[in-house]
């Protein structure tokens, strides 16, 4: 499955969540995404924080190579986030987008 396909599925699922207005989910840390490049491994680590009072979240992403050198990092603030699961989905979407750009 390509990164674009994964990103599309995440967008569809976020839309479904917005329709159902699910609010009783808890936030769990995600595993890292791994992708093989011609020159070795690249690890994309990401996580999200959720503020339920303001319906905002923050996504943090770090990309490292097999030598643990940082290749890229990104932090994004999101608004109008319905629940922690949506916050995590946005973090995953940002990680996929960054991976595709790299």
Helices and strands as residue ranges (DSSP letters): H 3-20, E 33-37, E 40-51, E 56-65, E 70-79, H 84-101
